[in-house]
Amino acid sequence: MPRTVTRMDPALPVSLFLCGDVMTGRGIDQILPHPGQPQLTESVARSALDYVRLAERVSGPIRRPADFSYVWGDALAELRHQRPDARIINLETALTTSAHPWPGKAVHYRMHPANAACLTAAAIDCCTLANNHLLDWGRLGLTETLDTLHRAGIHCAGAGRNDAAAQAPAILELPGKGRLLVFSCATDDSGVPAEWSAGPGQPGVCRLADLSPAALQDVAERVHGEKRPGDLAVLSIHWGSNWDFTVSREARDFAHGLIDTAGVDLVHGHSSHHIKAIEIHRGRPILYGCGDFLNDYEGIQGYDAFGSGFSFMYFPVLDAASGQLLSFTLVPTEIRALQVRHAGMAGADWLFNTLSRESRPFGTDVVRESDGRFRLQWERGTTR
């Protein structure tokens, strides 16, 4: 019998949902149906319930237990409206019952594995895991996280039981549109210690010691070793320090190299706790920092200048055949009552002004639509 070959339609666009860091542990875990032990070892808080009380002080009482979909709030309707082909988040929380935090670390995030249904409630396709919180509860906490995501049917990238697994991409099949490869890595300056690196027979994360040409070449070899004609590649990278809008020359050169040398079609950057610039390089998006999409920081003072709690739902649309960016919609959001909501007027104004200011030097403009969404404009340059 002849083999049936399904060919990708080169005219079909591929739409993605991306966002900043998603932290479902600590206070958020406490409002879900299966809260873990609330005890903390932090210097400023001894119970995860303290973070719930902080949020309630700002936003009023939060019903407990909340259902699994609660934390996504307005994002669920937006996802139904946009209908992305793939939903990708950076999960900055261990899914574990481990009682053994990583020694010497100031903050530890964990969510009870039974609450993983909050991820499937938003139909998340892929969690990138290379960040500075996945080993908060040790290597056993990491392997429990991997097992939990596997049982939930969620792809993951950036962490594994050995270095080969941590470096491998998540492979998402997009019916009629080819494959989407999602690579994930984290840098030293985002707070990932060298001890967290995955190795032969050692669980850990995919860690880059620096953004040197040698590191770029290493990533490029991984991407070229996996990417086939018709594939699209996303590289999700946890990089840089907190509370700083600056994009270093080194980071920009590395991001350009990921596109020019490694064949990456979209760079998904995060770690800074606030949004940063967006650049379109040779028709491919570079998100230098996506902010915090979901966390329990509500009520913590001192970071107003960085728009703490404000972020975006990022919806880029790529050409399935060439990888070129076709359109880019952003939906402004804020965290209220431990839930993602549409940003109010003040938040939307801050996001528009900040993204415009930070992206303009990179040749990207932001247009505000009448429906409250934002749209990117950029010079349509040369292709690869």
C-alpha positions in Angstrom: 0.0 0.0 0.0 1.5 3.4 -0.9 2.4 5.7 2.0 0.2 8.7 2.5 2.2 11.9 2.8 0.6 14.9 4.5 2.1 18.1 3.1 2.2 21.4 4.9 0.2 24.2 3.3 2.7 27.0 2.9 0.0 29.6 2.9 -1.2 28.8 6.4 -0.1 31.1 9.2 1.0 29.7 12.6 -0.3 31.7 15.6 1.3 31.4 19.0 0.5 32.4 22.5 3.4 33.4 24.7 3.7 35.2 28.0 6.1 36.1 30.7 6.8 34.1 33.8 4.0 32.0 35.3 4.5 31.3 39.0 1.6 29.2 40.3 3.2 28.3 43.7 3.2 29.7 47.1 0.1 32.0 47.6 -1.5 30.8 44.3 -1.1 27.2 45.3 -2.9 28.0 48.6 -6.1 29.1 46.9 -6.4 26.1 44.6 -8.3 22.9 45.5 -5.2 21.0 46.7 -2.9 23.4 48.6 0.5 22.0 49.6 2.1 22.7 53.0 2.3 26.5 53.4 5.5 26.7 55.5 8.2 28.9 54.0 11.8 29.5 54.9 11.9 33.1 53.7 13.2 35.9 55.9 10.1 38.1 55.3 7.3 35.4 55.4 6.8 32.1 57.2 3.7 31.0 55.4 2.5 31.0 51.8 -0.9 32.2 53.2 0.8 35.6 54.0 0.9 36.2 50.2 -2.8 35.5 50.0 -3.5 38.0 52.7 -1.4 40.6 51.0 -3.4 40.2 47.8 -6.7 40.4 49.7 -5.6 43.6 51.4 -5.3 45.2 47.9 -8.1 43.4 46.0 -10.6 42.1 48.6 -11.5 38.6 49.6 -10.5 35.7 47.4 -12.8 32.7 47.3 -11.2 29.5 48.5 -10.8 27.0 47.1 -10.9 28.6 43.7 -11.5 26.3 40.7 -8.5 25.4 38.5 -9.4 27.9 35.8 -9.7 30.9 38.2 -6.1 32.1 38.0 -6.3 32.6 34.2 -9.3 35.0 34.5 -9.8 37.1 31.4 -7.0 35.2 29.6 -9.3 32.3 28.9 -11.8 34.3 26.8 -8.9 35.9 25.0 -7.4 32.6 24.2 -10.7 31.4 22.8 -10.9 34.5 20.7 -7.3 34.3 19.3 -7.3 30.5 18.9 -3.5 30.1 18.8 -2.0 27.0 17.3 0.3 26.6 20.3 0.3 27.9 23.9 3.7 28.3 25.5 4.5 29.5 29.0 7.6 29.8 31.1 6.7 27.8 34.3 8.6 29.3 37.2 7.4 26.8 39.8 8.3 23.3 40.8 5.3 20.9 40.9 6.2 18.9 43.9 5.5 17.8 47.5 9.1 17.8 48.4 9.9 19.1 51.9 13.6 19.7 51.1 14.3 23.2 49.7 17.5 23.9 47.9 19.9 25.0 50.7 21.0 28.6 50.8 18.4 29.9 48.5 16.2 32.8 49.8 12.9 32.0 48.0 11.4 28.6 47.0 8.4 28.2 44.8 6.3 25.0 44.7 2.8 24.0 43.7 1.1 20.7 44.8 1.2 18.3 41.8 -2.6 17.8 42.2 -3.0 21.4 41.2 -1.4 20.9 37.8 -5.0 20.9 36.4 -4.7 24.7 36.6 -2.3 24.4 33.6 -4.6 22.1 31.6 -7.5 24.5 32.4 -5.8 26.9 30.0 -4.9 24.1 27.5 -1.2 24.9 27.9 0.8 23.0 25.2 4.3 23.6 26.4 6.1 24.7 29.6 9.6 25.9 29.3 11.5 25.1 32.5 15.0 26.5 32.3 14.8 29.2 35.0 16.0 30.0 38.5 13.1 28.3 40.4 12.7 24.8 38.9 15.2 23.2 41.3 14.0 25.2 44.4 13.0 21.8 45.9 16.0 19.9 44.7 16.5 17.3 42.0 13.7 15.1 43.3 11.4 18.1 43.1 12.5 18.6 39.5 11.9 15.0 38.5 8.5 15.1 40.2 7.7 18.2 38.1 8.7 16.4 34.9 6.5 13.4 35.8 3.6 15.6 36.7 3.7 17.5 33.4 4.0 14.2 31.5 0.9 12.8 33.2 -0.9 16.1 32.3 0.0 15.7 28.7 2.0 18.9 28.6 5.2 19.1 26.7 8.3 20.6 28.4 11.7 21.9 27.4 14.8 23.2 29.2 15.0 20.6 32.0 15.4 16.9 32.1 16.9 13.8 33.8 20.2 14.3 32.0 21.9 16.9 29.8 20.6 15.4 26.6 17.0 15.6 27.8 17.4 19.2 29.1 18.8 20.4 25.8 16.2 18.7 23.6 13.3 20.7 22.2 9.7 20.1 22.9 8.2 19.1 19.5 4.7 20.2 18.9 2.9 18.9 15.9 0.7 21.5 14.2 -1.7 19.7 11.9 -1.3 20.9 8.3 1.4 23.4 9.4 4.4 21.4 10.2 6.2 21.2 13.5 7.1 23.7 16.2 10.3 23.1 18.1 10.6 24.8 21.4 14.0 25.1 23.0 14.6 26.4 26.5 17.7 27.6 28.3 18.7 29.9 31.1 21.8 32.0 31.8 24.0 32.5 34.8 23.0 36.1 35.3 19.3 35.2 35.7 20.2 33.5 39.0 20.7 29.9 37.9 23.7 28.4 39.7 26.2 26.2 38.0 25.1 23.3 40.2 21.7 23.3 38.6 23.1 22.3 35.2 21.9 19.0 33.9 24.7 16.5 33.2 25.2 12.8 32.2 22.8 11.0 34.6 22.1 14.2 36.6 18.7 15.9 36.4 18.9 19.7 35.9 18.3 22.6 33.6 19.8 23.7 30.3 22.1 26.4 31.5 24.3 28.8 29.5 27.3 30.1 31.5 27.4 33.2 29.2 26.3 34.7 25.9 29.6 34.1 24.2 30.1 33.1 20.5 31.0 29.6 21.8 27.6 29.4 23.6 25.8 30.6 20.5 27.6 28.0 18.4 26.5 25.3 20.9 22.9 26.4 20.7 23.1 26.6 16.9 24.3 23.1 16.6 21.4 21.9 18.8 18.9 23.7 16.7 20.4 22.6 13.3 20.5 19.0 14.7 16.7 19.0 15.2 15.2 21.5 12.7 13.9 20.1 9.4 12.6 21.9 6.4 9.1 23.2 7.2 9.8 23.4 11.0 9.5 26.6 13.0 11.8 27.1 16.0 11.2 29.1 19.2 14.0 29.6 21.7 12.8 30.5 25.2 15.6 32.1 27.3 15.6 33.1 31.0 18.2 35.8 31.1 19.4 39.0 32.7 19.0 40.6 36.1 15.8 41.9 37.6 14.4 45.5 37.5 16.4 46.9 34.6 15.0 47.9 31.2 18.5 47.8 29.6 19.2 45.4 26.8 22.9 44.9 26.7 24.9 44.8 23.5 25.9 41.2 24.3 22.2 40.1 24.7 21.3 41.8 21.4 24.1 40.3 19.5 23.2 36.9 21.0 19.6 37.3 20.0 20.5 38.3 16.5 22.9 35.3 16.3 20.1 33.0 17.3 18.2 34.1 14.2 21.1 34.6 11.8 23.2 31.6 12.8 21.0 29.1 14.6 17.9 29.4 12.5 15.6 30.4 15.3 12.3 32.0 14.2 11.3 33.6 17.5 13.3 34.5 20.7 11.1 34.4 23.8 13.0 36.2 26.6 12.0 36.5 30.2 13.3 36.9 33.8 13.3 40.7 34.4 9.8 40.8 36.3 8.7 43.6 33.8 8.3 44.0 30.1 11.2 45.0 27.9 11.7 46.0 24.3 10.5 44.0 21.3 12.7 43.9 18.2 11.9 42.4 14.7 15.2 41.2 13.3 15.1 40.0 9.7 11.4 39.5 10.0 11.6 37.5 13.2 10.5 38.7 16.7 12.8 39.1 19.7 11.0 39.5 22.9 13.7 40.8 25.2 11.5 40.5 28.3 7.9 39.4 28.7 7.4 40.4 32.4 5.5 38.4 35.0 2.2 37.1 33.7 1.0 35.4 36.9 2.4 35.5 40.4 1.5 36.2 44.0 3.5 39.5 44.3 0.3 41.6 44.6 0.5 44.0 47.5 4.3 44.0 47.6 5.4 47.7 47.4 8.5 49.3 45.9 8.4 48.5 42.2 5.8 50.9 40.7 8.3 52.4 38.3 8.6 48.9 36.7 4.9 48.3 36.4 4.9 45.3 38.7 1.9 43.2 37.9 1.4 44.6 34.3 2.1 42.4 31.4 0.9 41.2 28.0 -0.5 38.2 26.2 1.7 37.9 23.2 0.2 36.7 20.0 2.7 36.6 17.1 1.6 35.0 13.8 4.3 33.5 11.6 4.3 32.3 8.1 4.5 28.5 8.2 6.8 28.2 5.2 9.3 31.0 5.7 9.1 31.8 9.5 8.5 35.4 8.7 6.4 37.4 11.1 3.0 38.3 9.6 1.4 40.1 12.4 1.7 40.7 16.2 -1.1 41.4 18.6 -0.6 42.2 22.3 -3.3 42.1 24.9 -2.5 44.2 28.1 -3.0 42.4 31.4 -2.6 42.9 35.1 -2.7 40.6 38.1 -5.7 41.3 40.5 -6.8 39.0 43.3 -4.2 36.4 42.2 -5.9 36.3 38.7 -5.0 37.5 35.2 -7.3 40.3 34.2 -7.5 42.8 31.3 -5.4 45.8 32.4 -7.3 48.9 33.5 -6.8 52.2 31.8 -3.9 53.2 34.0 -2.2 49.8 33.4 -2.8 49.9 29.7 -1.4 53.4 29.5 1.7 52.4 31.4 2.2 49.4 29.1 1.7 51.3 25.9 4.0 54.1 26.9 6.7 51.8 28.2 6.7 49.3 25.4 6.7 52.2 22.9 9.6 53.9 24.6 11.7 50.8 25.0 11.0 49.3 21.5 11.3 52.5 19.4 15.1 52.4 19.5 14.9 48.9 18.0 12.8 50.1 15.1 9.5 48.8 16.4 6.3 50.9 16.9 3.2 50.1 18.9 -0.3 51.0 17.7 -3.2 51.1 20.1 -6.4 49.7 18.7 -10.0 50.7 19.5 -10.7 47.3 21.1 -7.9 47.8 23.7 -5.4 45.5 22.0 -2.0 46.7 20.8 -0.5 45.9 17.4 3.2 46.0 16.4 4.5 47.9 13.4 7.9 47.4 11.9 9.9 47.9 8.8 9.5 44.9 6.5 13.1 44.0 5.8 15.0 41.3 4.1 14.5 37.6 4.7 17.1 35.0 5.5 
